[in-house]
């Protein structure tokens, strides 16, 4: 069988004392006394030099903005990804997000994780790095955000630590965050952070003394003191004082409310808070709901969802319970290696995944098992679509043919052999044009000519989103940009997903 594959508060008495960077997310915790944008260890200045109209920079130590997880040879993106882009333009384009195709979502994540030179003329620092991290957090991509933060190191600057600490709280790794804080004497923790970490370390005496001193000096409100006191002693009834609902809810407040047995609902909170429901302390239903939501967004490994679906027998019916039961039935059929059982269990499982918009995650899990299996009827139709939606579509569909013109076009697209294949409708024709005769919007071509490849890609993604909603002209233009910039495989996946998935809502 397959391998089965976080928090801080806005405390009224603790002002930041400094303006937040453009990329700051309002629900991040004020975990330090005076967070600043500049790194603790100043980086060497950049000395611009103009030569015949070309701006160059004298390189010193590596800028935080240049850090990434994916090298150019992995992403296919140039080292000089941003050219002379302006930070505010990048931030504006990154803010233009909405329901998107999994292929486009995956390309955006790769772009955010890419190792690349910062924009020419941008002062050496971490502003673009923080923007990339904050975009990942807004997308609910906490694992990716933490991996990117790890490239910099938690103690590289207060603003980086602030995000590192919150991500650790949401993922459920708060002890690691407190240990990182203890190893960084240059970072001064805010009062709630200090008390939280002292209590997590078991030093309740010091934590209580710190809180008592803050009370005596008037540095905490009654509500803050009550919440912190109940965190250190969940059975304590602070004279009937009930902590007020904070606004905004931050990861630390969220985690403290969990600890005192009064968990806050996360359905109206930012996506990042969904990760907290993946914890083993959450119920199975909450875990399943969280895994489905995050899988739908393409920010967690599909095997996480599979592991939860098969964790135990559903005790009810409807919704997520039906999907878990259908997956378990398919798992049993595949384990038995019985095509008849597969033909019985695959169609209902696939129909349920389509209703939940989990087709790509399902295809990623099951396409390798279904490839080459001799199925007929409705099961064969589901099998073909699952193989086409798999990340390995080109490999898994080799040798497959279809007498149906629509199926033949889909197979040709997956295998990169569109020449001479006739599209069967206007959407297929728009996809075909992007690969055979790309049409790039003039404004995007201007960005490419200026070496602003990152901006060009960020401009193309909303076009593909419009294409998924029925705008064939935008679809052709968006895919054309991807093809022109060497992102052929993501373009193929996006084209297949437009043709196979219903994302017009």
C-alpha positions as CSV (number, residue, x, y, z in Angstrom):
1,X,0.0,0.0,0.0
2,X,1.0,3.6,-0.5
3,X,2.8,5.7,2.2
4,X,0.4,7.8,4.1
5,X,1.9,10.7,3.8
6,X,0.6,26.8,14.1
7,X,0.3,31.2,15.9
8,X,0.6,35.1,17.6
9,X,-1.9,37.8,18.9
10,X,-2.6,41.4,18.4
11,X,-2.2,42.4,22.0
12,X,-3.4,46.0,22.6
13,X,-0.7,47.0,25.0
14,X,2.2,46.0,22.7
15,X,2.5,48.3,19.8
16,X,5.0,47.3,17.1
17,X,6.6,50.7,17.1
18,X,7.5,50.4,13.4
19,X,5.5,50.5,10.1
20,X,5.0,47.1,8.6
21,X,6.4,46.2,5.2
22,X,4.0,46.2,2.2
23,X,4.0,42.5,2.3
24,X,2.8,42.1,5.9
25,X,-0.3,40.0,6.5
26,X,-2.6,41.5,9.1
27,X,-3.2,38.3,11.0
28,X,0.5,37.6,11.7
29,X,1.4,37.7,15.4
30,X,3.3,40.5,17.1
31,X,5.8,38.0,18.5
32,X,8.7,40.4,19.0
33,X,8.8,43.7,20.9
34,X,10.1,45.8,18.0
35,X,10.0,43.9,14.7
36,X,11.8,45.7,11.9
37,X,12.3,45.0,8.2
38,X,16.1,45.2,8.1
39,X,18.1,42.0,8.8
40,X,20.0,41.8,12.1
41,X,23.3,41.6,10.2
42,X,23.4,44.4,7.6
43,X,24.2,43.2,4.2
44,X,26.8,45.0,2.0
45,X,25.3,47.9,-0.1
46,X,24.7,47.6,-3.8
47,X,26.6,50.0,-6.0
48,X,24.7,50.6,-9.2
49,X,26.9,51.2,-12.3
50,X,25.5,52.5,-15.6
51,X,27.2,51.3,-18.8
52,X,25.8,52.4,-22.1
53,X,22.2,52.4,-20.7
54,X,22.6,49.0,-19.0
55,X,22.3,49.0,-15.2
56,X,24.6,46.5,-13.4
57,X,25.3,45.9,-9.7
58,X,28.4,45.1,-7.8
59,X,27.6,41.9,-5.9
60,X,28.4,41.5,-2.3
61,X,26.9,38.9,0.1
62,X,23.9,37.1,-1.2
63,X,20.7,39.0,-0.7
64,X,17.9,37.4,1.2
65,X,15.6,38.2,-1.8
66,X,17.7,35.9,-4.0
67,X,17.1,32.8,-1.7
68,X,15.0,30.0,-3.0
69,X,14.4,26.2,-3.0
70,X,14.3,25.5,-6.7
71,X,17.3,26.1,-8.9
72,X,16.9,27.4,-12.5
73,X,17.7,24.0,-13.9
74,X,14.8,22.6,-12.0
75,X,12.2,25.3,-12.8
76,X,13.3,26.1,-16.3
77,X,13.2,29.8,-15.3
78,X,16.1,32.1,-15.8
79,X,18.4,33.2,-13.0
80,X,17.6,36.8,-13.9
81,X,13.9,36.1,-13.4
82,X,12.8,39.6,-12.4
83,X,14.9,41.9,-14.6
84,X,14.2,45.5,-13.7
85,X,10.8,44.8,-12.2
86,X,9.5,47.1,-9.5
87,X,8.5,45.5,-6.1
88,X,5.1,47.2,-6.1
89,X,4.3,45.7,-9.5
90,X,5.2,42.2,-8.4
91,X,3.1,42.6,-5.3
92,X,0.2,43.9,-7.3
93,X,0.4,40.9,-9.6
94,X,0.7,38.4,-6.8
95,X,-2.4,39.9,-5.2
96,X,-4.4,39.1,-8.3
97,X,-5.3,35.6,-7.2
98,X,-8.5,33.6,-7.3
99,X,-9.8,30.1,-7.9
100,X,-7.3,28.6,-10.3
101,X,-6.4,25.5,-12.1
102,X,-4.1,23.1,-10.3
103,X,-1.5,23.5,-13.1
104,X,-1.5,27.3,-12.8
105,X,-1.4,27.0,-9.0
106,X,1.6,24.7,-9.2
107,X,3.5,27.1,-11.5
108,X,2.8,30.0,-9.2
109,X,4.3,28.0,-6.2
110,X,7.3,27.1,-8.3
111,X,7.8,30.8,-9.2
112,X,7.6,31.8,-5.5
113,X,10.1,29.1,-4.5
114,X,12.5,29.8,-7.4
115,X,16.1,30.7,-6.6
116,X,16.7,33.9,-8.7
117,X,18.4,37.2,-8.7
118,X,16.3,40.0,-7.2
119,X,15.1,42.8,-9.4
120,X,17.8,45.2,-10.6
121,X,17.7,48.4,-8.6
122,X,15.9,46.9,-5.6
123,X,18.0,47.7,-2.5
124,X,19.5,44.5,-1.1
125,X,17.3,43.1,1.6
126,X,14.3,40.9,2.2
127,X,11.3,42.8,0.9
128,X,10.7,40.5,-2.1
129,X,11.5,37.4,0.0
130,X,8.8,38.4,2.6
131,X,6.4,39.1,-0.3
132,X,6.9,35.6,-1.6
133,X,6.5,34.0,1.9
134,X,3.4,36.0,2.6
135,X,1.9,35.0,-0.7
136,X,2.5,31.3,0.1
137,X,0.9,31.9,3.5
138,X,-2.2,33.6,1.9
139,X,-2.5,30.6,-0.4
140,X,-2.4,28.2,2.5
141,X,0.9,26.7,1.4
142,X,2.5,26.5,4.9
143,X,4.9,23.6,4.2
144,X,6.3,25.5,1.2
145,X,6.5,28.7,3.2
146,X,8.3,27.0,6.1
147,X,10.8,25.4,3.6
148,X,11.5,28.8,2.1
149,X,11.9,30.4,5.5
150,X,14.4,27.6,6.4
151,X,16.6,28.8,3.6
152,X,17.1,32.1,5.3
153,X,17.2,30.8,8.9
154,X,14.7,31.7,11.6
155,X,17.0,34.3,13.2
156,X,18.0,36.1,10.1
157,X,15.7,39.0,10.9
158,X,12.8,39.8,13.2
159,X,10.3,39.8,10.3
160,X,11.5,36.4,9.1
161,X,11.3,35.0,12.6
162,X,7.8,36.5,13.0
163,X,6.6,34.4,10.1
164,X,8.6,31.3,11.1
165,X,7.1,31.3,14.5
166,X,3.5,31.6,13.3
167,X,4.0,28.9,10.7
168,X,5.4,26.6,13.3
169,X,2.4,27.3,15.5
170,X,-0.1,26.5,12.8
171,X,1.8,23.3,11.7
172,X,2.0,22.2,15.4
173,X,5.7,22.6,15.8
174,X,5.7,25.4,18.4
175,X,8.5,23.8,20.5
176,X,10.9,24.1,17.6
177,X,9.9,27.8,17.2
178,X,10.5,28.5,20.9
179,X,13.9,26.8,20.8
180,X,14.8,28.9,17.8
181,X,13.9,32.0,19.8
182,X,16.0,30.9,22.7
183,X,19.0,30.5,20.4
184,X,18.6,34.1,19.1
185,X,19.4,36.6,21.9
186,X,19.1,39.4,19.3
187,X,15.4,38.8,19.1
188,X,13.4,40.3,22.0
189,X,10.2,38.4,22.5
190,X,7.0,40.2,23.2
191,X,5.3,39.4,26.5
192,X,2.8,36.8,25.3
193,X,5.5,35.1,23.3
194,X,7.8,34.9,26.2
195,X,5.1,33.5,28.5
196,X,3.9,31.0,25.9
197,X,7.5,29.7,25.4
198,X,8.3,29.6,29.1
199,X,5.1,27.6,29.7
200,X,5.8,25.2,26.8
201,X,9.2,24.6,28.2
202,X,7.6,23.7,31.6
203,X,9.0,26.8,33.4
204,X,5.7,27.8,34.9
205,X,7.2,29.6,37.8
206,X,9.0,32.1,35.6
207,X,6.0,32.3,33.3
208,X,3.7,33.2,36.2
209,X,6.2,35.6,37.7
210,X,6.4,37.4,34.3
211,X,2.6,37.6,34.1
212,X,2.3,38.9,37.7
213,X,4.9,41.5,37.1
214,X,3.1,42.6,33.9
215,X,-0.2,42.9,35.8
216,X,1.4,45.0,38.6
217,X,3.0,47.3,36.0
218,X,-0.3,47.6,34.0
219,X,1.3,46.1,30.9
220,X,-1.6,43.8,30.2
221,X,-5.3,44.2,30.1
222,X,-7.6,42.0,32.3
223,X,-8.6,40.0,29.2
224,X,-5.0,39.4,28.2
225,X,-4.1,38.4,31.7
226,X,-7.1,36.0,31.9
227,X,-6.2,34.3,28.7
228,X,-2.5,33.8,29.5
229,X,-3.4,32.6,33.1
230,X,-5.8,30.1,31.8
231,X,-3.2,28.9,29.2
232,X,-0.8,28.1,32.1
233,X,-3.6,26.5,34.1
234,X,-6.6,25.5,31.9
235,X,-8.7,24.6,35.0
236,X,-8.3,28.1,36.4
237,X,-11.5,30.1,36.5
238,X,-10.3,33.7,36.5
239,X,-13.3,35.0,38.4
240,X,-15.6,34.2,35.6
241,X,-13.7,36.5,33.2
242,X,-14.1,35.2,29.7
243,X,-11.3,36.3,27.2
244,X,-12.7,38.4,24.4
245,X,-12.6,37.2,20.9
246,X,-9.5,38.8,19.4
247,X,-9.6,40.7,16.1
248,X,-7.7,39.6,14.1
249,X,-7.3,36.1,15.3
250,X,-3.6,35.3,15.2
251,X,-1.8,32.0,15.3
252,X,-0.7,32.4,19.0
253,X,-4.2,33.3,20.1
254,X,-5.6,30.5,18.1
255,X,-3.2,28.0,19.7
256,X,-3.8,29.3,23.2
257,X,-7.6,29.0,22.8
258,X,-7.0,25.4,21.6
259,X,-4.9,24.7,24.7
260,X,-7.5,26.0,27.1
261,X,-10.2,23.8,25.6
262,X,-12.1,26.5,23.7
263,X,-11.0,26.1,20.1
264,X,-12.0,28.8,17.7
265,X,-13.8,27.9,14.5
266,X,-11.4,28.2,11.5
267,X,-14.0,28.2,8.6
268,X,-13.9,32.0,8.4
269,X,-10.2,32.4,9.1
270,X,-7.4,32.6,6.5
271,X,-6.5,29.4,4.7
272,X,-3.3,29.0,6.7
273,X,-5.3,28.2,9.8
274,X,-6.8,25.1,8.1
275,X,-3.5,23.4,8.8
276,X,-4.3,23.3,12.5
277,X,-7.1,20.8,11.8
278,X,-4.6,18.3,10.3
279,X,-3.4,17.7,13.9
280,X,-4.1,14.3,15.4
281,X,-5.8,16.2,18.2
282,X,-8.5,17.2,15.8
283,X,-11.3,14.8,15.0
284,X,-11.2,12.6,11.9
285,X,-14.0,14.6,10.2
286,X,-12.1,17.9,10.8
287,X,-8.9,16.3,9.5
288,X,-10.7,15.1,6.3
289,X,-12.3,18.5,5.7
290,X,-8.9,20.3,6.1
291,X,-7.1,17.8,3.9
292,X,-9.7,18.1,1.2
293,X,-9.7,21.9,1.3
294,X,-5.9,22.0,1.0
295,X,-5.7,19.3,-1.6
296,X,-8.2,21.2,-3.7
297,X,-5.8,24.1,-3.6
298,X,-2.8,21.9,-4.5
299,X,-0.7,22.9,-1.5
300,X,-0.4,19.5,0.2
301,X,0.8,16.1,-1.0
302,X,-2.1,14.0,-2.3
303,X,-0.9,11.0,-0.2
304,X,-1.9,13.0,2.9
305,X,-5.5,12.9,1.7
306,X,-5.3,9.2,0.9
307,X,-3.9,8.4,4.3
308,X,-6.8,10.1,6.0
309,X,-9.4,8.6,3.7
310,X,-8.2,5.1,4.6
311,X,-7.6,5.8,8.3
312,X,-10.7,4.2,9.6
313,X,-14.2,3.1,8.5
314,X,-16.7,5.9,8.0
315,X,-19.3,6.0,10.7
316,X,-21.8,8.0,8.7
317,X,-22.8,8.7,5.1
318,X,-23.0,11.7,2.9
319,X,-20.3,14.2,1.8
320,X,-16.8,13.4,2.9
321,X,-17.9,10.1,4.4
322,X,-19.1,8.9,1.0
323,X,-15.7,9.9,-0.6
324,X,-13.8,8.0,2.1
325,X,-15.9,4.9,1.6
326,X,-15.5,5.1,-2.2
327,X,-11.7,5.4,-1.9
328,X,-11.6,2.5,0.5
329,X,-13.6,0.4,-1.9
330,X,-11.2,1.3,-4.7
331,X,-8.2,0.5,-2.6
332,X,-9.6,-2.9,-1.8
333,X,-10.2,-3.6,-5.5
334,X,-6.7,-2.5,-6.5
335,X,-5.2,-4.6,-3.7
336,X,-7.1,-7.6,-5.0
337,X,-5.9,-6.9,-8.6
338,X,-9.3,-7.7,-9.8
339,X,-10.4,-5.7,-12.9
340,X,-14.0,-6.5,-12.3
341,X,-13.9,-5.0,-8.8
342,X,-12.1,-2.0,-10.2
343,X,-14.7,-1.5,-12.9
344,X,-17.4,-1.5,-10.2
345,X,-15.6,0.8,-7.7
346,X,-13.9,3.3,-10.0
347,X,-16.8,5.1,-11.6
348,X,-18.6,6.1,-8.3
349,X,-15.3,7.1,-6.7
350,X,-14.4,9.3,-9.7
351,X,-17.9,10.9,-9.8
352,X,-17.6,11.8,-6.1
353,X,-14.1,13.3,-6.7
354,X,-15.4,15.4,-9.6
355,X,-18.2,16.8,-7.4
356,X,-15.6,17.8,-4.8
357,X,-13.2,19.2,-7.4
358,X,-10.5,16.8,-6.2
359,X,-9.8,15.2,-9.6
360,X,-6.2,16.1,-9.9
361,X,-5.2,14.9,-6.4
362,X,-7.1,11.7,-7.1
363,X,-5.4,11.3,-10.5
364,X,-2.0,11.9,-9.0
365,X,-2.6,9.0,-6.5
366,X,-4.3,6.4,-8.8
367,X,-3.1,7.0,-12.4
368,X,0.0,4.8,-12.0
369,X,-2.1,1.9,-10.7
370,X,-4.7,2.3,-13.4
371,X,-2.3,2.6,-16.3
372,X,-2.4,-0.4,-18.5
373,X,-5.4,-2.0,-16.8
374,X,-7.9,-3.4,-19.3
375,X,-11.2,-1.7,-18.4
376,X,-14.3,-1.2,-20.3
377,X,-17.4,1.1,-20.4
378,X,-17.7,3.9,-17.8
379,X,-14.7,2.7,-16.0
380,X,-12.5,3.0,-19.1
381,X,-13.7,6.5,-19.7
382,X,-12.9,7.5,-16.1
383,X,-9.5,5.7,-16.5
384,X,-8.6,7.8,-19.5
385,X,-9.4,11.1,-17.9
386,X,-7.5,10.1,-14.7
387,X,-4.4,9.3,-16.8
388,X,-4.7,12.6,-18.7
389,X,-4.9,14.6,-15.4
390,X,-1.9,12.8,-13.9
391,X,1.4,14.7,-13.7
392,X,2.8,11.7,-15.7
393,X,0.2,12.0,-18.4
394,X,2.7,11.9,-21.3
395,X,4.3,8.7,-20.0
396,X,1.2,6.9,-18.9
397,X,-0.8,7.5,-22.1
398,X,1.9,6.3,-24.4
399,X,0.4,3.8,-26.9
400,X,-3.1,4.8,-26.1
401,X,-5.4,5.7,-29.0
402,X,-9.0,6.9,-29.3
403,X,-11.6,6.6,-32.1
404,X,-13.4,9.6,-30.6
405,X,-12.0,12.9,-32.1
406,X,-12.2,14.6,-28.7
407,X,-10.3,11.8,-27.0
408,X,-7.7,11.8,-29.8
409,X,-7.1,15.5,-29.3
410,X,-6.6,15.1,-25.6
411,X,-4.1,12.3,-26.1
412,X,-2.2,14.3,-28.7
413,X,-2.1,17.3,-26.3
414,X,-0.8,15.1,-23.4
415,X,1.9,13.6,-25.6
416,X,2.9,16.8,-27.3
417,X,1.9,15.7,-30.7
418,X,-0.7,18.3,-31.8
419,X,0.5,18.8,-35.4
420,X,-2.1,17.6,-37.8
421,X,-4.7,16.9,-35.1
422,X,-8.0,18.7,-35.6
423,X,-9.5,20.4,-32.6
424,X,-13.1,19.4,-31.9
425,X,-14.4,22.7,-30.5
426,X,-13.5,26.4,-29.9
427,X,-11.8,25.7,-26.6
428,X,-9.6,22.9,-28.0
429,X,-8.8,25.2,-30.9
430,X,-7.6,27.9,-28.5
431,X,-5.4,25.4,-26.7
432,X,-4.0,24.2,-30.0
433,X,-3.1,27.7,-31.2
434,X,-1.1,28.3,-28.0
435,X,1.3,25.4,-28.9
436,X,1.3,25.6,-32.7
437,X,1.1,29.4,-33.3
438,X,1.5,31.3,-30.0
439,X,-0.2,34.7,-29.7
440,X,1.4,36.8,-27.0
441,X,-0.3,40.1,-25.9
442,X,1.9,43.1,-26.8
443,X,2.2,44.3,-23.2
444,X,3.4,40.8,-22.1
445,X,5.8,40.6,-25.0
446,X,7.2,44.0,-23.8
447,X,7.9,42.5,-20.4
448,X,9.6,39.5,-22.0
449,X,11.8,41.7,-24.1
450,X,12.9,43.6,-21.0
451,X,13.9,40.4,-19.2
452,X,11.0,40.7,-16.8
453,X,10.1,37.0,-17.1
454,X,8.6,36.7,-13.6
455,X,6.1,39.5,-14.3
456,X,5.2,38.0,-17.7
457,X,4.3,34.7,-16.0
458,X,2.3,36.4,-13.3
459,X,0.4,38.3,-16.0
460,X,-0.3,35.1,-17.9
461,X,-1.9,33.2,-14.9
462,X,-5.0,35.4,-14.6
463,X,-5.5,34.9,-18.4
464,X,-5.5,31.2,-17.9
465,X,-8.0,31.6,-15.0
466,X,-10.3,33.6,-17.4
467,X,-9.8,30.8,-20.0
468,X,-11.0,28.2,-17.5
469,X,-14.1,30.3,-17.1
470,X,-14.9,30.3,-20.8
471,X,-12.8,33.1,-22.3
472,X,-11.0,31.2,-25.1
473,X,-9.0,34.2,-26.4
474,X,-7.6,34.8,-22.9
475,X,-6.9,31.1,-22.6
476,X,-4.9,31.0,-25.8
477,X,-2.9,34.1,-24.8
478,X,-2.1,32.8,-21.3
479,X,-1.0,29.4,-22.5
480,X,1.0,31.1,-25.3
481,X,3.0,33.0,-22.8
482,X,3.9,29.9,-20.9
483,X,5.0,28.1,-24.1
484,X,7.1,31.0,-25.2
485,X,8.9,31.1,-21.8
486,X,9.7,27.4,-21.8
487,X,7.0,26.3,-19.4
488,X,5.6,23.8,-21.9
489,X,4.7,21.0,-19.5
490,X,2.7,23.4,-17.1
491,X,0.9,24.7,-20.3
492,X,0.0,21.2,-21.4
493,X,-1.4,20.4,-17.9
494,X,-3.3,23.6,-17.8
495,X,-4.8,22.9,-21.3
496,X,-5.8,19.4,-20.3
497,X,-7.4,20.7,-17.1
498,X,-9.4,23.3,-18.9
499,X,-10.7,20.7,-21.3
500,X,-11.4,18.0,-18.7
501,X,-12.5,20.0,-15.6
502,X,-15.5,22.1,-15.1
503,X,-14.2,25.3,-13.4
504,X,-16.7,27.8,-14.8
505,X,-18.2,28.6,-11.4
